[in-house]
Structure formats: C-alpha cells, structure tokens
Amino acid sequence: TLLNTPRRIFWRVISANSRSTRYGMEFLQWFREKHPKTPFVMLTAKTGALEFNKAKQAGANYFLMKPLLPDDLKLRLKGIIDTLAD
C-alpha cells in the first residue's frame, strides 16, 4: 500500500477514530512509530478526557470532536496549518 512505500513523505495526516473499533488509535500508534515528526490530527466522536489523553499520549498533535460541519472543519484545519507554519 501507499503507507508501506519507504520513500513516502507525509506533510500531515487526518484520521478518524471509530466508536466500534480501535483502528484509529492503532493506526496513530503505527504511523507515529514510522513518522514521528508528521503532524497528526485525530477526529473522533468520543468526548471523554480519557480518549483525548490516549490520543495525545499516542502522538496526536491535534484532537477534533465530531460532528464537524465542513466549514468548521475547514476553519479548524486552517488554524492548525497556520500554527504549523509559524
């Protein structure tokens, strides 16, 4: 797959965490091991502090709560990109 390509460089990653599985968190942990400096945005419907702390500990740089309207998502991502540019 594209993620297994050794020379692939990622500028940023946006991933969703599912309520029914742990795939989002597992992907974050796997990705963070291979790309420790790439900004990672986790989208989730889970609202608890425990989930937020798990994502931060696993290496998420940003944590956004779903649902997000497209315009809200656009503004928040723009803010993240602006922060990274500083």
N, C-alpha and C positions, 0 to 999 in steps of 0.2 A: 504494500500500500504506500501511499504518499508519505505517511508518517514514518515508514521504515526506510526511506531514502536517506542514506548517510549524509549527503551534502545539502539537504533541505534546510533552509534558514527561515524561521518564522519571525514576523515582526510583532504579532500579538495573537492571542488565542482567546476566543469567546466560547465557553462551553456551558451546557445546561446540566444541572444535577436533577435526576429523576426521583420522584417520590417512591416509586416501586422498586428501584434498584439502586445499587451503589456505583453504577458505571461512571457517573460524572466524577465522583471523588476518586475512583480508581484511575480514571483517565488523567486527572490532575496530578496524582502522585507519579504515575508513569511518565507523563510529559515533563514534569518538574525535574525528574532524575536526568533526563536526556537534554533538557533545555532550561537550565537553571536561571538564566537571565531574561527569558522572554516574558513580557507582561501577560498575565493570565486573568481573564475576567470570568467569574463564575456567576451564572444566572440560576436562581432557584426559587421555588415556591415555599421552601422551608423557612420558617420565620424565627426559629429559636436561636438563642445565643450559642448553644452547643454546636449547631450546624455552621454558624459563622466562624466560630473558633476552630472547628475542624478544618474548614476550608483555608483559613489563614495559616494554620499550622502545616497544612499540606502544601502551601505555597501559592495560594491565590493572592493576587495583588489587589483585586477589587471584587466586591461581592454585591450583586444587584438582585433585588427581590422581584419576582414575577407576581402578577402580570404587569407588564410594561406596555404602554401604548407605543406605537412606532416613533412618534415624535419625542416622547420621553426617553426612549432608548437612544435615539439619535443624539439628543442633548447630553445625556449622561456619558455616552461614548466619546463625544466631542470633548467634554470636560476631562475625561481620562487621557485622551490623546494630547490635549493641551498641557496637562500635568506632566506627561512623559517628555514633551518637547522642551520643558524648562530645564 
